[in-house]
Amino acid sequence: MTIVTSTLLIGCTESKNLNNQPTTDFEVELSLKEKKLRVIDKLIESKLAFKDGEYIKGEIPEAEYGFISYDDKESLISAKEKGSDINVIYSSTNSFSYIYIKENLEVELEGLLINIDAFEELEIMGAKELFEILNSRTDYKQDGTYKIGSDIPSGEYTVRKTEVGSSGNGYFELHIGPEYNSEYVDSQEFDETVITLIDGHYIMIHEAIILQ
């Protein structure tokens, strides 16, 4: 009796290793999210990005960061000076914002911090774009902090509350600079309002949608 065996290789290529022995390399097409997560892992190694954890004094360099939630979870960050019980930073988001971290702070983080200098390596314009990729969203226009010129272009916008029939109002705050290193410009509660935004502005909207 003759026994015949065969091997079926699907979607792979054959090459040879350093010992001149054949090897099999599967060609896997990564999703856009997976590609970004791989870059983020490298940024974490180089201290340009940080994710869930507790960080000792000075471990997170002073810089402006995109603060981004992922896997549809709320993100939270708090920071204190060493030996103090007083939070000098306390902020949360269900989407994205921008935060300035000063030097020599002890930080507790649930979420993702990306140094804005690393946006180019990630091939993104701003925190909004990365939030959309990591959470499978498209054309997101609701609650968050938008950096004008990065997340949305300058121009005239209509901002409208999202909960129709709610007794509450929508709300926006307009600043120059990121949270914890900014200059106040304006704020307003509204059912609907029109606002002109210019490069360098940061607008935080709550229970609202922003439309151009």
N, C-alpha and C positions, 0 to 999 in steps of 0.2 A: 504494500500500500504506500502510495506517495502522498505526503502532506505538503500542501502548497500554502505558504504564508505571504501576505502582502501588507504594505504600509501605505496608508492614505494620508497625504499631507495637504492640508487646506490652507490657502492664503499665506504660504510661507515661502521663504527663499533659502537656498542652501549656500553656505560659505565654508571656509576652512579657518580653524583657529591657528594659534602660533605653532602647534605641533603638527600642522598639516592634516588634521583630522576634520571630517565634515561636521558642520554644526547647522542647526536650524534656527533661523531668526524669524519670528512671526512679526508681520507688519501690522501694527495696530494703529488705527486712526483715532487720536485723542479728540475728545470734545473740546470746545473752546473753554469751558469751565475747568476741565482737567489741565489744560495747558496753562491757564492762569494760576491754578493752585501749585503747579510745579515751579513756576517763577516765584510765587510767594514763598515757597519753602526755601528757595535760594536767598531771597531777600531777608528772611528770618535769620539765616546763617550769617549774613553780613550786617545784621542789626539795622536794616532799613524797614523792617516790618516786625510786628509783634502780635501774638494771639493769646488766647486765654491763659492767664497765669498771674503770679505775684512777682513783681520786679523790685529789686532793692535799689537804694539810692544811687542815682547816676546810671543805672543799667539801660534806661531808655534815654537816648541823647536828646538834647533840646532841639526842637524843630516843630514845624507845622505838619500835622498828620491828617489824612483822611480816616475817619472813624466809621467803620462799616459793619453792619450786621450781616450774618450769613446763615443759611439753612433756616430762614424764616424765624430766627430767634431774636429776642430783645437783647441788645448789647448795653453793657454798663461799664463805666470807667470811674474810678475814684483815685485821688492822689493826695498824699500828705507830705509835709516836711518831716524828716527823720525826728522821732521823739515827740511829735505833736499828734493830738487826737483830732485836730481840725482839718477837714477836707478843704484843700485849695482848688481841687477839681472834683466835681461830681456831675456826671452827665450820662444820659441814656438815649438810645435811639432804636427804633424798629426799622430804620433804613440806613441813612448815612448823614454824616455831618463833618465838620472840620474843627480840630482842636489843636491848640498850641500847648505843647508840653515844655515846661521850663526845666532847667537842669536840676539835678540832685533831688528829685522827688521819688518817694516810694509809691508805686502804682499797683493797683489791683484792676485787672482787666478781664472782662467777658466780652469777647468780640475780636475785631481785627483793626489794628492800626497800621497804616501804610504811610511812610514818609513821602510827602508830595514830590520829592526829588526822584522817587522811584517810579513815578507814573510813566515816564518815558520808557523805562525797561519793560513795564507791563503793557506798553502800547495802548494806554488809555488816556482820555482827556481829563477825567476827574473821578471823584468818588462815586458819583451816580452811575457811571458806566460799569464800574466794577461791581457795585451792588446789583445791578441788573443781571450781569453775567452769573454771579454766585448764587442768585436766588431765582433764576429762570424768569425774569421779568423783561418786558419790552415797553419802551416809551413811557417809563414811570414818571408821573407828574404830581404825586401826592406828598404827604408829610415828609419832611426832611430839611436839610440845609443845603442850598444850592449855591455854588460859587459861579458868579457871572463871568462868562468868558471861558469857562471850563465845562461846567455841567449844562448850562444853557447860554445862548448868546445874549448880548445886550439888546435892549429894546423895550417896547411897551407890552405889558402883560395884564391880563385879567386874572384876578385871584378870587376864587369862589368857594364858599363853604361846601363841604361834601355831604353832610348829613341833612338831607332835605327834610324840613318839618321839625328839626331839632330846636329846642329852646336856646341852645348855645350858638355861638358865632364861630366863624373861622378866625384865625389869628396869624399875623406875621410880625416878625422882627427883622429890621434891616440894619446891617452893620458893615463897617469897613474893617476887614481882617477876620481871622478865625476866632472861635470861642476861646475865651481866656487871654486874648491878646487883640482886642478889637475896640473900635470906636463906634458908639451908638449913633444911628442916623434917624430911625423912625420905627414906630410900631403902631398896630391898628387892629381892632376887632371889626368884623364885617360879615355881611351876607355875600356881598360882591363888591370888589373895588378894582380900580385900574392903577397900576404903578409903573413908573419908568425905571429900569434897572440898567446900570452901567458896569463896565468891567471894573473889578476890584470890590464890588459889593458882594456880600453874602446875605441871602435871604432865607430865614427859617420860617416854614409854614406849618401850621397845626390845624388838623381837621379841615383841610382845604386842598384845592387842586389849582395848579398854575397853568394858564393857557395863554398862548400868544396869538 
